């Protein structure tokens, strides 16, 4: 699918997660947002902590929305839920949409951490390596993001990210998705 980042109202499905240590799964929040920052869709999913189902869960969220007008899927991280690694190329292929996966800090990598956490770490390390390197992008807000991209050029991805970032370095669709995921996870807890 070709992205037209300068189109007046492109739509992004932003997905983010929330979990606490000890949870068996994380809650995924999804927000469909237009580039004029109007929210016109919300969905939820879940991913097993330490599992391998994040990719299929995100694809399922997109399918359940039933929205053909979503132009781009934007993820807040592709290593979620305690090393549940998202295959961004797989998400792009299964949804038919370009994927922008963002992180917000420099990192030396996580291979050593994976080796310490899992008895048989090689499959996770293989999936991690398939993600490739991140590209640092300095935004107009003065903040940097680190992006992995699938089926979208770096210039187009930068325009999409910039059009959804009001302040700081977190674009609004994933910022709001994180708030929704956190609220949904917290709602499972008894009210104080």
N, C-alpha and C positions, 0 to 999 in steps of 0.2 A: 504494500500500500504506500503510495506516495504521500508525503507529509507536506502541507503548505503552511509553514509556521507563521506566515504573515496574514493568513486568512483571518477574517474578523472574529470568528468564534469557533476555533478548533476546540475539540474536547479531549481532555486527558483523564484517564482512569488512574488515580494515584492510590497506591497500596502501601500500607505500613503495618507494623505489628506492635503488640504489647504482651509481655509475659513477665512473670516473676520467678526467681529461683524457687524450685520446688514444684512449679506447674508442670503438668504432663503435656500441655499444648499451649500454643500462643494464639491469641485472637488477632485475626487480620481484619483491618478496616479498609474499605475501599470507597473512594469519593470520585464521582464524575463531575468535573468542573470545566466550564467554558473559559476561554481566554479572557472574557470580560469578567471573570471571577464569580459567575453565577454557578451555584451548585445545583445540578439537576439529576443526581442519582447517588445512592448509597448502597453498599453491600457489605457483607461480612463473610469471613471464612475462618479456617483454623489450620495450623500446621503443628505437627508433632515435634516437641522439643527433642532435639538430637536425631530427628528422623530424616526422611528423604522425600517428603510429600509436599514441600513448599511449592514446587513448580506446578504440580497438578492442582493444588488448592487455588493458586492464583488464576490459572486457566479456567477453573470452575467458577470462580467469582465473575470473570468476564462473561462466561457463557450464561450464567444465571441472570445477569443484568439484561441480556438480550438486546444490547445496544449496538446497532450497526454504525452509529454516528461517532463512536469513540475513535479518535485518530491516533493516539499514542498511549501506551501504558508506561507509567512512571513509578518506579519502585524505590522505596527508601531502604536500600541495602539488598544485597543478593546473598548474604550469609546471615540468615536469621535463625531464630529459635534454637540457639545453642548448636550452630553448625549444620542447620538444615539449609543446604545450598541450592539456590534458585538457578536453573538453567535458563538464562535470559534468551538464548537463541531458541530454545524450546518454547518459551512463552510467546515469543514473536511468531514462530511457525504455527503454533496451535491457535493463536488469536487472530493471526493475519494482520497484526499491528506492530509497528516499531516499538522497541523497548528502550527506555532510558533508566538505568539503574544508578542511583546516587549514594555516595557516602560523603562524609563531611570532615574527615581527618586523614592525614597521612598515616600510613601504616607500613611496617616492614613485611607484612604478610602473616598468615596464621597456620602455616604448615606444622610448626613445632607444637602449637596448641592442639591441633587436631591429633597429632601423634600421642600427646599426653592424655587426651580425653577418650580415645577409642581403642579397643583391643585390636581391631582390624581397620586401620585408618586409610589404607591405600585407595579404596574406592572414593572416599570423600576427598582425599588429596587430589585424585584424578579429576573429579568434578570441579574442584577449586581451581586447578591449573587451567581447565578449559575456559574459565571466565576471562582469562587474559589480563593484561595490564589495564589500569585505570588511567584516564586522561584528566589532568587537572584543568579546571576552567575557572578563571577569575571572572566573577560577575560584576555587573555595573554597581552593585551595592558595596563592592570592595571585599566581599567574602569569596572564598574559593569552595568549589565542590569538586568531587572526584567522580568521574562518570565512566561506566561501561555501557556500550551501545550495541544494539542489535537492529539491523535493517534501517538505520538512520545515519546520515552523515554528521560529522562533528559540527559543522556550521548550522545545520538545521536543528540539531539537538540543543545547541547553545541558544538559538532564538526561542525555542520552546521553553527552555528553563528560564530564560530572562523574562519571558512574557508572563510567567506564573509566579515570579519571585518579587514580592513587594518590599521586603526588608530582609536583612541577614542573608543566609545562604540556603534556606529551606523553602522550596517552592510550595505554594499554598495547597495544591492537591494532596501532597504527602504529609504536610503539616497537619491538615485537618483530618486526614485518614488516621494519623497517629493519635490524635485526640479522641476520635471515635473508638478506635481499638482499645485505648486505655479505659474509656468510660464503659465500654461493653464488658471488658474483663473485670473492672471494679464492681459492676452491677451483679456479678456472680457472688460477691462477698456480701455478708449480711450488713445492713445499714447500721451505722453506729448511733 
